[in-house]
Amino acid sequence: MTFTYAPGWAEPLFILFLFILGLCIGSFLNVVIARVPEGLSIVRPGSRCPKCGHVLSWYENIPVLSWLGLRGKCRGCGMRISPRYVLVELLTGLLFLACLKRFDWTYALVPALVLVFLLVPLTFIDLEHWILPLSLTVPGIVAGIVLAIPLGQDAVVNAVVGASVGFLTFRFMEYVGWKVFKKEALGGGDKFLVALLGAFLGWQSLLGILFFSSLQGSIVGVAMLAFTGRAGPRGEEKEDPSKAAAGEEPEEPASTMTWEFTKPGLPWWKRVALVIPCLLLQDIPDVTLDEETGEDQWEPGVTNIPFGPWLALAGLELMLLGPLLARVLSPEVAMMLGGTQ
């Protein structure tokens, strides 16, 4: 079943509206990126300067224009505002236009925009904090399946199979990595992100997502390692205050395989719900936590890269460039990589 709407003479206005909508949503996603990893509300309080607490007026919240007008500085204290805010806004707006170019004014545009809405914050959160929050990935999996309902039973089955196969495949890879290397080879959140992509793009896309994300992540990681000495961004420094006061060198944290990658303190029923998929393949592994903070002690090494951004990039490439891949590659290869969607 196909749903199509042709704006006709008003199409330029609709295109402009979609781009502005993308900018505004990108502005909201900046709040998500800043607050979700800290466990803060994305609704209250309103936007404010993290240094001086200056509450932003409406004219200081206009996407792109406010940052340019303020010259990238807080009006209250003069603190520098990261250009990342503008980057997220422009990126979201441009991706919205790319989705329109790919799907036109059809129903397929709706899940494409929702997927962009989810992947943009997940990418930037993983780059900065090395986590993929369940509060984004799990609702995203549900959204991918629900949005497939208007397309019929086959689409729903494809979404469910895509989410299930994506999760279980990466869970198995996670298990094998632990058995072979005796440490985490994949982040705990990657399997949920792959399940999200499988729900939106179907199981046919999973091999292509794995291939393109691994290839591109490896190329950039090796280049970064060669030029900067690290394949990925540096993680947050964690130091034992008592040892620092005594002048002792911090110990190397023990390597652990963690099934839980969000902050501790989840209600027992959430823990039970999250651990059920893990029980399909193995028992829950032990988690080494810091005695004072309760957080896991894993630190990214120089060769580690956050894999979430590369999974997100591969998913966007297959969604937006699928027809191009089908023309460039042989039909067999294109079909195998999911590039015929």
Secondary structure as GFF3:
##gff-version 3
##sequence-region A 1 341
A	DSSP	three_ten_helix	8	10	.	.	.	ID=ss1
A	DSSP	alpha_helix	11	35	.	.	.	ID=ss2
A	DSSP	three_ten_helix	36	38	.	.	.	ID=ss3
A	DSSP	three_ten_helix	58	60	.	.	.	ID=ss4
A	DSSP	alpha_helix	65	69	.	.	.	ID=ss5
A	DSSP	alpha_helix	84	103	.	.	.	ID=ss6
A	DSSP	alpha_helix	109	129	.	.	.	ID=ss7
A	DSSP	alpha_helix	134	146	.	.	.	ID=ss8
A	DSSP	three_ten_helix	149	151	.	.	.	ID=ss9
A	DSSP	alpha_helix	153	181	.	.	.	ID=ss10
A	DSSP	alpha_helix	190	201	.	.	.	ID=ss11
A	DSSP	three_ten_helix	203	205	.	.	.	ID=ss12
A	DSSP	alpha_helix	206	228	.	.	.	ID=ss13
A	DSSP	alpha_helix	241	246	.	.	.	ID=ss14
A	DSSP	alpha_helix	268	279	.	.	.	ID=ss15
A	DSSP	alpha_helix	308	328	.	.	.	ID=ss16
A	DSSP	alpha_helix	331	336	.	.	.	ID=ss17
###
